[in-house]
Amino acid sequence: MPNAIVLGSQWGDEGKGKVVDRLAHGMNVVVRFQGGANAGHTVVVQDKKYVLHLLPSGILNADTVSVIGNGCVVDPRKLAQEIDYVRGHGFSVSPENLVVSHAAHMVTPFHRHADTLTGGKVGTTGRGIGPTYEDKARRTGLRLESLRDGSWREGFRQLHELWRVICPAPPDSPYPDPEKLIAEMEPLLESLAPFVTDTQEALATQVRANRSVLFEGAQGTLLDIDHGTYPFVTSSSTTIGGALTGTGVYLQFDHRIAVVKAYTTRVGNGPFPTELDDEVGRELRRRGDEFGATTGRPRRCGWLDLPLLRKSFIANGFNRIALTKLDCLSGFDPIRVAVEYDESGRPVYQDLAGWESDIRPATSRGDLPRECQDYIEFIETSLGAKAFLISTGPARHQTIEEPLT
């Protein structure tokens, strides 16, 4: 299968995990290139739900190599916990099917502590992601390559002193003691060290061998540090440009896949033009089980926003659509779509006819109600791309899929 990249086109939580899980079966390599344990990807396998944060979704496929690239930030404790979680459910995780970049930066307890002190305004997950990227940009960060020579110990001490100065903690909530942490982290980092390698070379070797590669984005385009709704964004590049810098390998992506939720959601603070703070919004949240996979926070819900989606398509050059959670719109009539903004910045809606029937049993487009087909075609025409995958429910089999060509 040709190379592909799957990216969220909205504010994240579009259902990327299910899309990547389906595509990964035909891929040799699946790559994460940005973000950290603030991402939450939910995958359903044989009616069982798995929530992944750092590990690529391809880890649930035995014949796939999973790569965590240099653009990611890695919390060793979270990664170790997730490896144990996946192994505990019968999946294999070893240095043969998981490699982690030696150039990825380490999230420490000092970063997490600073995040809880400062991240409230933006609405971060408190996972230490932003402070770790701050250290990366400040050139004071701790890279995983430090596991090789043991220099991570001194790095811990230096980060403790740095964050105590730049982000003082209140007396009743001091930063954790670095010496105690070093003793606790010794066996943990020793167990992770075999996974750490030069992923740029490892990935380039796969590309030279014409192995098929799938890049998996975290968060969504509208949370990109440059192209999102700044300052209410994440700390990394969630767009296609971040895929190249986040791995150090140039690829031509034959399939640039936009994961588009059939409506819009957002976690945390920031603008949301089509937000529904009413019974319709609450019903969307209930039907879609719209609670953060990482934090459990309720997601804000609203109608589809085409102007923002068009910006995502410009940034990423999307040429395919994976449309998710379409089943959650059954029973709404009309279904509203923002098609532009007026002079005051308020969304201008177009109303489309809704449908009543449950679409989860559908196995082809022809099985869908005519109004549902019209909704899909309206999105395709508006965005200039074909929906090759339509998710009609959370399970793997609840998907209408056409071959990627």
C-alpha positions in Angstrom: 0.0 0.0 0.0 1.3 3.5 -0.8 2.4 5.8 2.1 -0.3 7.6 4.0 -0.8 10.1 6.7 -3.8 10.4 9.0 -4.4 13.8 10.7 -7.2 15.3 12.7 -8.8 18.1 10.8 -10.6 19.7 13.8 -9.6 20.2 17.5 -8.7 16.6 18.0 -10.9 13.7 19.2 -12.1 13.0 15.7 -11.7 9.2 15.9 -8.2 8.9 14.4 -7.5 5.7 16.4 -10.1 3.7 14.6 -9.0 4.9 11.2 -5.3 4.2 11.9 -6.2 0.8 13.3 -8.0 -0.2 10.1 -5.3 1.1 7.8 -2.4 -0.3 9.8 -3.4 -3.8 8.8 -2.0 -3.0 5.3 1.1 -1.2 6.5 4.6 -2.2 7.5 5.3 0.8 9.7 3.1 3.2 11.8 4.7 6.4 13.1 3.9 8.9 15.8 5.7 12.2 15.1 4.5 14.8 17.7 2.8 15.2 21.1 3.0 13.0 24.1 0.7 11.4 26.6 -1.7 14.2 26.2 -3.1 12.4 23.2 -5.8 9.8 23.6 -6.6 7.4 20.8 -9.4 4.9 21.4 -9.4 1.7 19.3 -12.1 -1.0 19.5 -10.9 -4.6 18.7 -13.4 -7.4 18.8 -15.8 -5.2 20.8 -13.1 -4.4 23.4 -12.0 -0.8 23.8 -8.3 0.1 24.1 -7.1 3.6 24.9 -3.6 4.5 23.8 -1.7 7.7 24.6 2.0 7.4 23.5 2.1 4.2 21.6 1.1 4.3 17.9 -2.2 2.5 17.2 -0.3 0.1 15.0 1.0 -1.6 18.2 -2.2 -3.7 18.2 -1.2 -5.3 14.9 1.4 -8.1 15.2 3.2 -7.5 11.9 3.6 -3.7 12.2 6.6 -1.8 13.4 5.6 1.2 15.6 7.8 4.3 15.7 7.8 7.1 18.2 9.7 9.9 16.5 11.9 12.7 17.6 9.1 15.3 17.5 7.4 13.5 20.4 7.9 14.1 24.1 8.0 10.9 26.2 7.0 10.4 29.8 9.0 7.2 30.7 6.5 6.2 33.4 3.5 6.7 31.1 5.3 4.7 28.3 6.2 1.9 30.6 2.6 1.7 32.0 1.2 1.7 28.5 3.6 -1.1 27.4 2.4 -3.2 30.4 -1.2 -2.3 29.6 -0.9 -3.6 26.0 1.1 -6.7 26.9 -1.5 -7.4 29.6 -4.1 -7.7 26.9 -2.1 -10.2 24.9 -0.3 -8.0 22.4 3.5 -8.3 21.9 5.7 -5.2 22.6 9.5 -5.6 22.0 12.3 -3.7 20.4 11.5 -5.6 17.2 8.1 -3.9 16.9 8.6 -0.7 18.8 11.4 1.9 18.5 11.6 5.2 20.2 13.8 8.1 19.0 16.9 8.8 21.0 16.3 12.5 20.1 12.8 12.6 21.7 12.7 14.7 24.8 11.8 13.3 28.2 8.9 14.5 30.2 9.9 14.6 33.9 7.9 15.0 37.1 9.2 18.6 37.2 7.5 19.3 33.9 4.2 17.8 35.1 4.3 19.8 38.3 5.0 23.1 36.4 2.1 22.2 34.0 -0.4 21.9 36.9 0.7 25.3 38.2 0.5 27.2 34.8 -1.6 25.3 32.3 -5.1 26.2 33.6 -5.6 29.2 31.5 -5.2 27.3 28.2 -6.8 24.2 29.6 -3.9 21.7 29.2 -4.1 18.1 30.3 -1.5 18.7 33.0 0.7 16.0 31.5 3.8 18.2 31.4 3.8 18.5 27.6 4.1 22.3 27.2 6.9 22.7 29.7 8.9 19.9 28.0 8.6 21.6 24.7 9.6 24.8 26.4 12.9 23.1 27.5 13.4 21.8 24.0 13.1 25.3 22.5 15.3 26.7 25.3 17.9 24.0 24.6 17.8 22.9 28.2 15.8 19.7 27.6 16.7 16.1 28.5 16.7 13.8 25.4 16.3 10.0 25.6 19.9 9.6 24.3 21.0 10.5 27.8 20.0 6.9 28.8 23.0 5.6 26.9 25.7 7.3 29.1 23.8 7.8 32.3 23.8 11.6 31.9 20.0 11.7 32.5 20.8 11.7 36.3 22.5 15.1 36.1 19.9 16.3 33.7 17.2 15.5 36.3 19.1 17.6 38.9 19.5 20.5 36.5 15.8 20.5 35.5 14.8 20.5 39.1 16.9 23.7 39.8 15.7 25.3 36.5 12.0 24.9 37.1 12.2 25.9 40.8 13.5 29.2 39.5 11.3 29.9 36.5 8.1 28.5 37.9 8.2 28.7 41.7 5.8 26.4 43.5 3.8 27.3 46.6 5.2 26.1 50.0 2.5 23.5 50.3 3.2 22.0 46.9 7.0 21.9 46.3 8.7 20.2 43.4 9.5 16.5 44.0 13.0 15.6 45.3 15.3 14.8 42.4 17.4 12.3 44.3 14.4 10.2 45.3 13.2 10.3 41.7 16.6 9.2 40.4 16.4 6.1 42.6 12.9 5.4 41.5 13.6 5.9 37.8 16.8 3.7 37.6 15.0 0.4 36.9 12.3 2.0 34.8 14.7 3.7 32.4 16.8 0.6 32.3 13.8 -1.4 31.0 13.0 1.2 28.4 16.6 1.7 27.1 16.4 -1.2 24.6 13.6 0.5 22.7 15.6 3.8 22.2 17.5 4.1 18.9 18.1 6.3 15.9 14.6 6.2 14.5 15.5 8.5 11.6 17.8 5.9 10.2 15.5 3.0 11.2 12.6 4.7 9.3 14.8 5.7 6.3 15.8 2.0 6.0 12.2 1.0 5.8 11.5 3.7 3.2 14.4 2.6 1.1 13.1 -1.0 1.2 9.8 0.3 -0.2 7.9 -0.7 2.9 4.6 1.0 3.3 4.5 3.7 6.0 1.5 5.2 7.9 2.0 8.4 9.9 -0.5 8.9 12.8 -1.2 12.5 14.0 -2.2 13.4 17.6 -4.6 16.2 18.6 -5.8 18.1 15.5 -4.9 20.7 12.9 -6.8 23.5 14.8 -4.5 22.8 17.8 -1.3 23.3 15.8 1.2 25.6 17.5 1.4 27.8 14.4 -1.9 27.2 12.5 -4.3 26.6 15.3 -6.5 28.9 17.4 -3.5 30.4 19.2 -2.9 30.7 22.2 -5.4 27.9 22.9 -3.3 25.3 21.1 -1.0 22.4 21.9 2.8 22.8 22.0 3.7 20.9 18.8 3.1 20.9 15.1 0.1 18.7 14.4 0.0 19.4 10.7 1.7 17.6 7.8 4.8 19.8 8.2 5.3 18.4 11.7 5.4 14.9 10.3 8.6 15.6 8.4 10.4 17.5 11.2 9.1 15.1 13.8 10.8 12.2 12.1 13.7 13.7 10.1 12.6 11.6 7.0 11.1 13.1 3.9 8.2 11.2 2.4 5.7 11.8 -0.3 2.3 10.9 1.1 0.1 9.4 -1.6 -2.9 9.5 0.7 -3.3 12.6 2.9 -6.3 11.6 5.1 -8.4 14.1 7.0 -10.3 12.6 9.8 -13.5 14.6 10.0 -16.0 14.2 12.8 -19.6 14.6 11.4 -20.0 17.4 13.9 -17.5 19.4 15.9 -16.1 19.0 19.4 -13.4 20.7 21.5 -11.8 20.0 24.9 -10.5 22.8 27.0 -10.7 26.6 26.5 -10.6 28.6 23.3 -12.9 29.8 20.6 -15.6 27.5 19.2 -18.0 29.4 16.8 -20.5 26.6 16.3 -20.7 25.4 20.0 -24.1 24.4 21.2 -24.6 25.2 24.9 -28.1 23.7 24.9 -30.0 20.5 24.9 -28.8 19.6 21.3 -25.2 20.0 22.4 -25.7 17.9 25.5 -27.5 15.2 23.4 -24.5 15.1 21.0 -22.2 14.7 23.9 -24.3 11.8 25.3 -24.6 10.0 21.9 -21.0 10.4 21.0 -19.7 9.6 24.5 -17.8 12.8 24.2 -15.5 12.7 27.2 -11.7 13.0 26.9 -9.8 9.7 26.5 -6.9 11.1 28.5 -8.6 13.3 31.1 -12.3 12.3 31.1 -13.2 15.9 30.7 -16.6 16.5 28.9 -16.1 17.8 25.4 -17.8 20.9 24.1 -20.1 20.0 21.2 -21.4 21.8 18.1 -22.3 21.7 14.5 -19.9 21.0 11.7 -17.7 24.1 10.8 -16.8 24.1 7.1 -14.7 27.4 7.1 -12.4 25.9 9.7 -12.2 22.6 7.9 -11.2 24.5 4.7 -8.3 26.0 6.6 -7.2 22.5 7.7 -7.3 21.3 4.1 -5.1 24.2 3.0 -2.6 23.5 5.7 -2.3 19.7 4.9 -3.3 19.2 1.3 -5.8 16.6 2.2 -7.0 14.4 -0.6 -9.1 11.8 1.3 -11.7 12.0 4.0 -12.4 9.6 6.8 -15.8 10.6 8.2 -16.5 9.5 11.7 -19.4 9.4 14.2 -22.0 9.8 11.5 -24.3 7.6 13.5 -24.5 10.2 16.3 -26.5 12.5 14.0 -29.4 10.0 13.5 -32.6 11.6 14.8 -31.5 15.2 14.4 -33.6 17.2 12.0 -32.5 19.6 10.6 -28.8 19.1 10.7 -27.0 22.4 10.6 -23.6 23.2 9.0 -21.7 26.4 9.2 -20.8 27.4 5.7 -19.3 30.9 6.3 -19.1 33.7 8.9 -20.9 37.0 8.8 -19.2 40.4 9.2 -19.4 40.0 13.0 -17.6 36.6 12.9 -20.8 34.6 13.7 -21.4 31.4 11.8 -23.9 31.4 8.9 -25.7 28.0 8.8 -27.2 25.9 6.0 -29.8 23.4 7.2 -29.8 19.9 5.8 -32.5 17.3 6.1 -31.9 14.8 8.9 -32.7 11.1 9.1 -34.3 8.9 11.7 -33.1 5.3 11.2 -30.1 3.7 12.9 -27.3 3.6 10.3 -25.0 1.3 12.3 -26.0 -1.9 10.4 -25.2 -0.3 7.0 -22.5 -2.0 5.0 -22.5 0.3 1.9 -23.4 3.8 1.0 -26.5 2.5 -0.7 -27.7 1.2 2.6 -27.7 4.7 4.1 -30.9 6.9 4.1 -30.9 9.3 1.2 -30.7 12.2 3.5 -27.5 10.7 5.1 -26.0 10.2 1.7 -26.8 13.8 0.8 -25.0 15.0 4.0 -21.9 13.0 3.0 -21.9 14.4 -0.5 -22.4 17.9 0.8 -19.2 17.6 2.9 -17.3 16.0 0.0 -18.3 18.8 -2.4 -17.6 21.5 0.1 -14.1 20.2 0.8 -13.1 18.9 -2.6 -12.2 15.4 -1.4 -13.8 11.9 -1.4 -14.8 10.1 1.8 -13.2 6.7 1.4 -14.1 5.6 4.9 -17.4 6.3 6.8 -17.6 5.2 10.4 -21.2 4.2 11.4 -20.4 3.1 14.9 -17.5 2.5 17.3 -16.8 -1.1 16.5 -14.3 -2.1 13.8 -17.0 -3.7 11.6 -19.2 -0.6 11.8 -17.4 1.0 8.9 -18.2 1.6 5.2 -14.9 1.6 3.4 -13.8 1.9 -0.2 -10.2 0.9 -1.3 -7.7 3.7 -1.3 -6.5 4.1 -4.9 
